[in-house]
Amino acid sequence: MNIVDVRVIVTCPDRNFVTVKIVTDEGVYGLGDATLNGRELAVASYLRDHVAPVLIGRDPSRIEDTWQYLYKGAYWRRGPVTMSAIAAVDTALWDILGKVAGLPVYKLLGGRSREGVTVYGHANGETVDDVLVEVARYVEMGYRAVRVQTGVPGLASTYGVSHDKMFYEPADAAVPTENVWSTERYLAHVPSVFARVRAEFGPTLRLLHDVHHRLTPIEAARLGKSLEPYALTWMEDPVPAELQDGFRLIRQHTTTPIAVGEVFNTIWDCERLIREQLIDYIRTTVVHAGGISHLRRIFDLAALHHVRSGSHGATDLSPVCMAAALHLDVAIPNFGLQEYMRHTEATDAVFPHGYHYAGGYLHPAETPGLGVDIDEELAAQYPYRPASLPLNRLEDGTVHSW
């Protein structure tokens, strides 16, 4: 069996996705997600111009060799564009292998370590009262874990707070939207939010919060300490991760668990954080961290250091990536949580899939491969739309973060 065609499909059923379809000479094909939110066309070009030509004629079962070939064959290694492209190819090859073997991918990864994948949803609102309503909605749907985000009094808008609660998409304009940010207002407000959520929903609901890289290490330490009475499952992305010594400073001042990694691309981005136990959850994803093969390496390293998985699962990951994530989630021994933001009906129609939600858990499909497909004719009806993630400026006009 050899690869005879590599298609790069760009579509926008309510948001942009890049999908790789690898076809063999026996008619078996596999899918991989290559979506990089706000930079989709860069990955599409990388795949079409540099990756697809070298895959023609290769044996699709040589997954590890192909991964090494694409990674080491590029002098300029790593980075989100390269690793998203490699991830798409790797995921598609696992899909093909599962179909040829007649097995769901998780069985190729060693079989089940659990019956279902615990997921968390996003409860957000402009006010604390709004947030309480949203948390209640997720609890009624059976969720065992909820991320809590709220507007900050005195600020016109806050990243992570949306009008459409179920189908939040922050990439909202071709030119980035600019929001005003105040760390002082934020730090003064957040503890009171969690005090009310805990008082309303009790001690056992898992609560999470995303800081979106907006604090310095000592500010993050202060936030973590102030949230300790509310026993968060994690405080996500407290600081920009380029200076990793900052996580040591946070550790010295708070026992609130830390999650980070959705913007990481390789094991080398998180090796130190994991090995020195500076984090508790690693949030790298199939699509941005080199596919199933490389993400498994990251999770294996994490397992040796008491770090659990907590993979990113926002709407910028297509159902192809979510399917791949679930097969890995159900197989690894150190699974923690899986983010699950639901896709719109249009997206689900373009990407019909067999995974399903029930009672707080997602379950991968039992069909051979990943259990997800793409309707290419329908995808063609949704052309690409430029969309960028917003950014923050401080009240004095300084560019800050999200």
VOLUMNU-619274 format. One record per residue (C-alpha): residue in three letters; x, y, z negated. Coordinates in steps of 0.2 Angstrom, whole numbers, plus 2048, in hexadecimal, padded with zeros to 3 digits. Layout:
BEGIN
ALAXYZ...
END
This chain:
BEGIN
MET800800800ASN807811805ILE801823803VAL7FA82A814ASP7F283A80FVAL7F3847802ARG7E5854801VAL7E58647F7ILE7D386A7F4VAL7CF87B7EDTHR7BD87E7E8CYS7B488A7DCPRO7A48837D5ASP7A28917C8ARG7B58917C6ASN7C488C7D0PHE7CB87B7D0VAL7DA8737DATHR7D98607DDVAL7E58547E5LYS7DE8457EEILE7EB8387F3VAL7E582B800THR7ED81A803ASP7EE810813GLU7E280480BGLY7D5811808VAL7D78127F5TYR7D98247EFGLY7DC82D7DFLEU7D983E7D8GLY7E384A7CEASP7E085B7C7ALA7EC8697CBTHR7E28787C4LEU7ED8877BDASN7E18947B7GLY7E48A47C0ARG7F289D7CAGLU7E98907D4LEU7EF8947E5ALA8018937DFVAL7FF8817DBALA7F587D7EASER8038847F5TYR81087A7EBLEU80786A7EEARG80386D801ASP814874806HIS82086A7FAVAL81885B7F3ALA80C8547FFPRO81985180DVAL825847802LEU81783B7FCILE81283480DGLY81882280FARG81B8207FCASP8158117F2PRO8078187E6SER80A80B7D9ARG81C8127D6ILE81481F7CAGLU8248227BFASP8308237CDTHR82582F7D6TRP82483A7C6GLN83783A7C5TYR83983D7D7LEU82E84D7D7TYR8358537C6LYS8478507CAGLY8468537DCALA8428667D9TYR85286F7D4TRP84687C7CCARG83E8717BFARG8308737B3GLY8248827B2PRO8118827B3VAL8108827C6THR81C8737C9MET8158697BASER80386C7BFALA8078657D1ILE8118567CAALA8028537BEALA7F58527CCVAL8008457D5ASP80383B7C6THR7F183B7C1ALA7EB8367D2LEU7F78277D3TRP7F18217C2ASP7DF8227C9ILE7E58187D8LEU7ED80B7CDGLY7DE8097C3LYS7D38067D2VAL7DF7F97DAALA7E07F07C9GLY7CD7F17C7LEU7D07F97B5PRO7CC80A7ADVAL7DC8137ABTYR7DC812798LYS7DE7FF799LEU7ED8027A3LEU7F480D795GLY7F27FF788GLY7DF7FF785ARG7D4807778SER7DB80E767ARG7C9815763GLU7B7813768GLY7B582576DVAL7BE83676FTHR7B9843762VAL7B685476ATYR7B4865765GLY7AA87376CHIS7AB88676CALA79F890760ASN7A18A2763GLY7978B2761GLU7998C5760THR7948C474DVAL7958B873FASP7828B4740ASP7848B0752VAL7928A474FLEU78889B741VAL77A89874EGLU78789175BVAL78F88674EALA77E87F749ARG77B87B75BTYR78A87175DVAL78786874DGLU775864753MET77D85C763GLY788851758TYR79985A758ARG7A485674AALA7B086474EVAL7AD876753ARG7B9884758VAL7B3894750GLN7B68A5759THR7AE8B6756GLY7AE8C875BVAL7B88D4751PRO7AF8E374AGLY7B58F3752LEU7BB8EA762ALA7B18EB772SER7B58D9777THR7BF8CA771TYR7C78BC77BGLY7BF8AC777VAL7AD8B4774SER7A28B1783HIS7908B5789ASP78D8A4790LYS790899781MET79188878APHE79A88C79ATYR7A7899794GLU7B389E7A2PRO7C08AC79DALA7C78AE7AEASP7BB8BC7B3ALA7C28C77C0ALA7CF8C87CEVAL7D98D57C4PRO7DB8D17B2THR7CE8D97A6GLU7D78E3798ASN7D08E2786VAL7D58EC777TRP7DC8E2768SER7DF8E6756THR7E98DA74BGLU7E48E373BARG7D18E273FTYR7D38CF744LEU7DC8CA734ALA7D08D3729HIS7C18CB732VAL7C58B8735PRO7C58B2723SER7B48B8720VAL7AD8AF72FPHE7B489E729ALA7AD8A1717ARG79C8A371EVAL79D89472AARG7A488971CALA79688F710GLU78988B71EPHE78F87A724GLY799872716PRO7AA86B714THR7AA85C720LEU7A7865731ARG7B886773ALEU7BB87973DLEU7C8880749HIS7CE89274EASP7D889875DVAL7E38A775AHIS7E88A876CHIS7FA8AC769ARG7F68BE762LEU8008BE752THR8118BF74CPRO8178B1741ILE8158BA731GLU8048C0736ALA7FF8AE73BALA8068A872AARG7FA8B5721LEU7EC8AF72BGLY7EF89D728LYS7F18A0715SER7E08AA715LEU7D789B71EGLU7DE88E712PRO7CE88E707TYR7C4889717ALA7CE87A71BLEU7D087C72ETHR7D586D739TRP7E0879742MET7E588B746GLU7E988B758ASP7F7895761PRO7FB8A0753VAL80A8A875BPRO8128A876DALA81B89876DGLU82B89E776LEU8348A2765GLN83189175CASP83A89774CGLY82A8A0749PHE820890745ARG82D88D737LEU82989D72FILE816899730ARG819888729GLN82289071AHIS81289A715THR803890719THR7FC87E719THR7EF882726PRO7F3876735ILE7FA87D745ALA7F5878757VAL7FF87E766GLY803878777GLU7F687B785VAL80288678EPHE81187A78DASN81787179CTHR823863797ILE82985A787TRP837866786ASP82B874782CYS82586C772GLU83385F76EARG83A86B760LEU82986F759ILE82485D758ARG835856752GLU836863744GLN82486173FLEU820873742ILE80F86F749ASP801863745TYR7F8861756ILE800862768ARG7F3869775THR7FC865785THR7F185F793VAL7F28537A1VAL7F18607AFHIS7FE86C7A8ALA80A8607A0GLY80F8557AFGLY8008497AFILE7FC8397A5SER80E8327A6HIS81684179ELEU808846792ARG80A83478BARG81C837788ILE81884777EPHE80B83E774ASP81782F770LEU82383C769ALA81684475FALA810833758LEU822831750HIS820842747HIS80F842740VAL80884D74DARG7F7849755SER7F084E766GLY7E485C769SER7E485E77CHIS7DD86E784GLY7CD86B78CALA7C587B792THR7BC87E7A2ASP7CC8817ACLEU7CF86F7ACSER7C48667B8PRO7BA8567B5VAL7C984D7BDCYS7D58537AFMET7C88507A1ALA7C683E7A7ALA7D883B7A7ALA7DA843796LEU7CC83778FHIS7D5828795LEU7E582D78CASP7DC83377DVAL7D382377AALA7E481977CILE7F1822772PRO7F381F75FASN7F5831759PHE7E5839761GLY7DE848757LEU7D1851761GLN7CC855772GLU7C6866777TYR7B6865782MET7AE87478BARG7A086E796HIS7A18717A9THR7928797B2GLU78686F7BCALA78F8757CCTHR7A086E7C6ASP79885E7C1ALA79085C7D2VAL7A185E7DBPHE7AA8527CFPRO79E8447CBHIS7A583A7BCGLY7A182C7B1TYR7A78337A0HIS799838794TYR796840783ALA78D838775GLY78C83C763GLY79C847761TYR7A683B76CLEU7AB83B77FHIS7AD82A787PRO7B7827796ALA7AF81E7A5GLU7B180B7A6THR7B380A7B9PRO7C48077C1GLY7CF8167C1LEU7CB8267B9GLY7B88257BCVAL7B78367C5ASP7B583B7D7ILE7B384B7E2ASP7A684F7EFGLU7B18577FCGLU7A285E806LEU79A8667F7ALA7AB86D7F2ALA7AD875802GLN79D87F7FFTYR7A68887F0PRO7B58937F7TYR7C38997ECARG7BF8A97E2PRO7CE8B37DBALA7CC8B37C8SER7D98B87BALEU7D98B67A7PRO7D88C679DLEU7E58CE793ASN7E68D9783ARG7ED8EA77FLEU7EF8F076EGLU7E5900769ASP7F490B76EGLY7F590377FTHR8038F677DVAL8018E6787HIS7FE8D977ASER7F78C777FTRP7E68C0782
END
